[in-house]
Amino acid sequence: MARSERTKTDRPVEARSGEQAPNAVWFKPIMFGFMLIGLIWIIVFYVSGATQLPIPALGSGNILVGFGIMFVGFLMTTRWR
C-alpha cells in the first residue's frame, strides 16, 4: 500500500491561496501622487494667502480637500505589497 509520492520538481509551482499577487506597476506612482498632490494643494492654499487659490469659493474647505486627497494616498498604502 505504498503511495506514489511526487517531488516538488514533478509539479508546477502554484501560488498558495493565501498569497496575494503583487501590485500593478502604476499603483505606487498613483499612491505617492495622491499624497504629493494633497500636500501641494495645502501648500498652495497657505502660500496664496488662504483665500485666493486653489478654489476661492471653498475658503478654508481647501484644507479638507487637500487632506482628503492625501488620505486617499494613505489608504492605498494598506493595499501596497
C-alpha positions as CSV (number, residue, x, y, z in Angstrom):
1,M,0.0,0.0,0.0
2,A,2.7,2.4,-0.9
3,R,1.6,5.8,-2.1
4,S,3.4,7.2,-5.0
5,E,4.9,10.4,-3.8
6,R,5.8,13.3,-6.1
7,T,8.7,15.5,-5.5
8,K,8.5,19.3,-5.7
9,T,10.1,19.2,-9.1
10,D,7.4,17.0,-10.6
11,R,4.6,19.5,-10.2
12,P,4.3,23.1,-11.4
13,V,4.7,25.8,-8.9
14,E,1.4,27.2,-7.8
15,A,0.5,30.3,-5.8
16,R,-0.9,29.4,-2.4
17,S,-4.5,30.6,-1.9
18,G,-3.4,32.9,0.9
19,E,-0.8,34.7,-1.1
20,Q,-1.7,37.8,-2.9
21,A,-0.4,39.0,-6.3
22,P,2.0,42.0,-6.3
23,N,0.6,45.4,-7.2
24,A,0.4,46.7,-10.7
25,V,3.2,48.9,-12.0
26,W,1.0,52.0,-11.8
27,F,0.0,51.5,-8.1
28,K,3.0,53.1,-6.4
29,P,3.2,56.2,-8.6
30,I,-0.5,56.9,-8.1
31,M,-0.3,56.3,-4.4
32,F,2.6,58.7,-3.9
33,G,1.0,61.1,-6.5
34,F,-2.2,61.4,-4.3
35,M,-0.1,62.2,-1.3
36,L,2.0,64.8,-3.1
37,I,-1.0,66.5,-4.8
38,G,-2.7,66.8,-1.4
39,L,0.4,68.3,0.1
40,I,0.8,70.7,-2.8
41,W,-2.9,71.7,-2.5
42,I,-2.5,72.7,1.1
43,I,0.8,74.5,0.5
44,V,-0.7,76.5,-2.4
45,F,-3.7,77.4,-0.1
46,Y,-1.4,78.8,2.6
47,V,1.1,80.5,0.3
48,S,-1.7,82.2,-1.7
49,G,-3.0,84.0,1.4
50,A,-5.5,81.4,2.4
51,T,-8.3,82.9,0.2
52,Q,-7.1,83.0,-3.4
53,L,-6.1,79.5,-4.6
54,P,-6.7,76.6,-5.3
55,I,-10.5,77.1,-5.2
56,P,-11.5,80.5,-3.8
57,A,-15.2,79.5,-3.2
58,L,-14.2,76.8,-0.7
59,G,-12.2,79.1,1.5
60,S,-10.9,77.1,4.4
61,G,-12.5,74.0,2.9
62,N,-9.4,73.7,0.7
63,I,-7.6,72.3,3.7
64,L,-10.2,69.5,3.9
65,V,-9.8,68.8,0.2
66,G,-6.0,68.6,0.5
67,F,-6.2,66.3,3.4
68,G,-8.8,64.2,1.7
69,I,-6.6,63.7,-1.4
70,M,-3.7,62.8,0.9
71,F,-5.9,60.4,2.8
72,V,-6.7,58.5,-0.4
73,G,-3.0,58.0,-0.9
74,F,-2.5,56.8,2.7
75,L,-5.4,54.4,2.3
76,M,-3.7,53.0,-0.8
77,T,-0.7,52.1,1.4
78,T,-2.7,49.5,3.1
79,R,-3.0,47.6,-0.2
80,W,0.7,48.0,-1.2
81,R,2.5,44.7,-1.5
